[in-house]
């Protein structure tokens, strides 16, 4: 009756409609649909479609469907017409349990008179198709009994199918990840890390590609934590320009009666922002009000984690500590290297009228830094000329900065970047933080020597002149290049975690000094353990505390340390994204990261970029830069993901 009155006459009372529908469970909504037809002889869903419009209509109408029919419609929409929404297929099939999949298969048949498996097969291909078909059976083992011998065997089989051999045996991945129980697979993943010395996720990124890689990563993420999987999907649906409304609607509806509180907690844990506030900032009108009702509350007003999220936070740090990431560069030494021939070719490219930029790029971007130093030397020995001066006179703007950056030694380049960050009116604090937080002791010491050699002043003195307060102290501590090295000391890590926890109740000056004394001096493996134990001491995550209790450059510096300790390639991926998103490009940051990481871990950064931002680094660079500058960056990037 309330809904009928809200829709009769001219216009409709949308507020009444959304308040009533979002405050009823799905089972209750089905009773409302039946009562509406009995009382008024009309179809409630048809009336809602007639009265409402746009995203708000889509959201309200979707709420009125039962979960199996809602999932069936999402799959149908994903495969019908030209093109396929692979991400929708992945999300739905990777996250549903056996009963949910079986109910969806039956609903699909009832609603469309077609077989869901046949439609998926017709619209997909390869190993991606095979895994989807396995999942559509809804026959994953759901027993909680685990056979320790089979755990060991499965971990060994996965290793043998991927990392241990040339090429990949995809069938083994499909068989094990598509059929074993959640409890069993969690133990397999732990065992796999001991054998392979890397996480199953990193192996999948190394061994698989395209939609099949995305599907298998989604399966692994759902095995580890379904709420965390959905928290990531929700974040991706709203970040950046525009909103993926179909994804946002699908998740908010399908999880609101299952695990939305856990998703909210995982969201806050990972992104230091509440899901509620992200929806609030990213949507508008009645659509926003409905989504916020489904979300159910603002976690930024709360402090501590729910027990479930605290356990996930603890486990995340534990995984970070266990995983030995194999760092992979995108630039390697060239085969059949001839420095004299390269020197002559570079001279030829710059001699006479005009410059052959292509020849310069092809040589400089496809040699290792050690090889480039040999070319510099050969250029001077053979031709009596300074290669750096010649390149500066022949090239211009960003291309010149990029090529010169590649020709400098890593220590010279870092020193120059530190100098650039501090010269002129303003200071680029983010650049200072990024360099000092992510470099090893020997790299910092080499940079100090190069700075003194190049600028006749110590880097420490320059930092003192250009920064102040606690931020200055943090940078001075880091620039010593004296961070401890070695594994975690568990007993000391527990003591450090307790000291950090106690400092959270102190005055801000005292708190920042205590954080500096630990975060700027302990080894990264040790800090991983400290941050893990910190969750146990406080029921909070260290990132959350830094974001909430600190501000300005001090907050940014400590946050960068924590991010680097947790996952350094992911930290750099976010820095690259920040450099290129929106209007304009921070070319200095883009050049600095592409040059400094190309021989270290740029391949890993690429993978993190794609996973976090749903777009490849190659694609982002292509859309944000142009000309020879773009060509050089894409060679350094090393490939399209």
C-alpha angles and dihedrals in degrees: 000000000000091000092046091052091046090058104037122099125014114339126354136256098243094177092059091046095051095042092052098043096046092049094057128076119240091255089053091049089057089055090049090052091052093046091048091055092046094048102038106018090233136114109250094206092052090049091050091050090051096048101040132056144199124355092343090058091047091051097046094044091048090052089058094059121087113251095254092050091044091053091045091054092049091053091045092051090047094057104030123099127001115340130014130249095224093174091060091050090049095048096048099042097041094052105041125091124229096270093048091051094046091049090048092051090053092046091051091053091048096046100041105020088232138108111255092209092055092049093049091047091050092052103042138047148200125009090338089062093046093053092047090052091050090052093046089063089071091214104124111147105261099182118120093217112109125199107212092203091053090049089056092045094049092049090050092046092051090049091048090048094054130006096029098055141048105258125006135275097218093179091068092052090049095047096048101036093041099050115023122096123262093245091049094048094050088058091044090055092052091048091046091057091055092051100039098030088225135078122267087243092059091048091051090050090050098044107033135047146194122005092343090057091048092049094049092047089051091051091051092047091050091048089053097042129339092196091054090048091055093043088058092046091051092049092051091048092059109029122100125010115340130006129256091227096178090058092044093050094044095052097041091051099041096047103035092094096036118043110339092131091055091046089052091052093047089048092054091044093054103034104027089230130092120252087229093060093044091054089045092053095042105044138043147205125003090339089061093046091052093049092048090051089053091046089055105203151004113263093190085078089059126072116199131048125257108249091257093055093044088056091049091049090050091047092049091057090044090053090047089053095047098045118091103199115211103224112219126194127210095212119060133173112284118246120241089019116190113181093189092053091047091049091051091046091051091049090050091050091055101036122103128358115348130002130260097224092175092060091049093048094047092054102038098041094046100051128079119247091253089054091048090056089054089051090051090052094045090049090057095041096047102033105022090231135119107244093201093055092047092050092048092052094047102041131053145199119350095351090057092048091049097046093045089048090055092049094053119085113255090254093050090046094050091047091051091048090051090049092049091049091057104035124097129016101319133042124230096221093174090060092049090050095045094051099043096042097049103041124093121239094260091049091052092048091049089048090052090053092047091049093052091045094048102038104024091233134089117257090228091058090049091053090049090052095049106037137039147197124012092340090060090049091051092051092046090051091051095044090062087076089217103123111147115258130210140056129322120282101216097202093047091044090058090050092047091049091052091049090052090047091051090047090059088071094048131088113288094252092052091045093052093048092051092048090049093050090057107028095046098045112034123087118259094246089051092048091052088060092044092054090047092053090044089066089054092049098046109017085234135100119246092232090056092052093049092049093047104038103034136053145196124004094343090059091046093050096049091042090053090051092052092046091049092048091050098044121339097189088053090051091053091045089057091046090053091048091051090049093057109026121104125003116343130010130251092225094178091059091043093051093043094054097039092050098041097044102037092093096035117043111331091127089057090046090053091054093048090047092055094045095048101037102030091230129085122252087232091057092046093051091046092054096043105043137041147204125005091340089061092045091055094046091050091052089052090046087059102208151351116274 
